[in-house]
């Protein structure tokens, strides 16, 4: 592989107490490919999520509690891109570790907070879809604008407390090149990791429970439909209501969003678990390229959501095109 001179050329040998693996995946053409991927994620993610925010804010019928939650997720995705990508580009361009103090440390903290917020918001989104489909008559009274705002606020507050509370101790941060972030080594790291684990587990359990109930409601509707013979259905004109079909499309859309999120972040969580189990010095020397891949692959979640919105939600799609046509006239 490479020698310590390679480490010195990238300024990585002195970034921690141990020598880093030679980061050959930061050499051409790997560096250029990573920068192209970062640029593509930024353009797709920022443009797609901004289109969602503008569409929902400008089209009256789209200003619903469910769409407000999707807008909160879109804001989190935009902040992840505008904080993570500039740091990554600077690091890839200069080939030197970033200083884990001042502006870079603040930007890194914002990125981690918004990434955690995007995980936390999955629970309110799943709960909203559960009430929307399983209890449509109570939905408007249950998921009010005030309660939606409270859920969004609590999700953000929890993310902020999780990521910011180590700042009270100060210091004990070093730049971790594979992840392109400042890693915290202070005493509060265990409590923060415990909070992160809870914030990951609770939304996943909530999502599984809500979609289990939604699936049960779908099966009940389908069973009721199948009990009526085709002749009788034709005679009385019985069919599954268009409203329920629209609700199921909405639930499917949110399920695809969550699935895309889980898939895109799975390599990152696997890399973090392995790093925590083996320690940075061991895991980085063997898994450096995979850790970098996990970070870059996680950005897939920032632009996949608008694609899913456009594919599965005709209201959002049509609302956006109406705005475009109105601007062109």
Buried (B, 14 or more C-beta within 10 A) or exposed (E): EEEEEBBEBBBBBEBBEEBBBBBEBBBEEBBEEBBEBBEEBBEBBBEBBBBBBEBBEBBEEBEBBBBBBBBBBBBBBBBBBBBBBBBBBEBBEEBBBBEBEEEBBEBBBBBBBBBBBBBBBBBBBBBBBBBBBBBEEEBEEBBEEEBBEEBBEEBBEBBBEBBBEBBEEEEBBBBBBBBBBBBBEBEBBEEBBEBBEEBBEBBBEBBEBBBEBBEEBBEEBEEEEEEBEEEEEEEEEEEEEEEBEBBBEBBBBBBBBBEBBBEBBEBBBBBBEBBEEBEBEEBBBEBBBBBBBBBBBBBBBBBBBBEBBBEBBEBBBEBBEEBEEEEEE
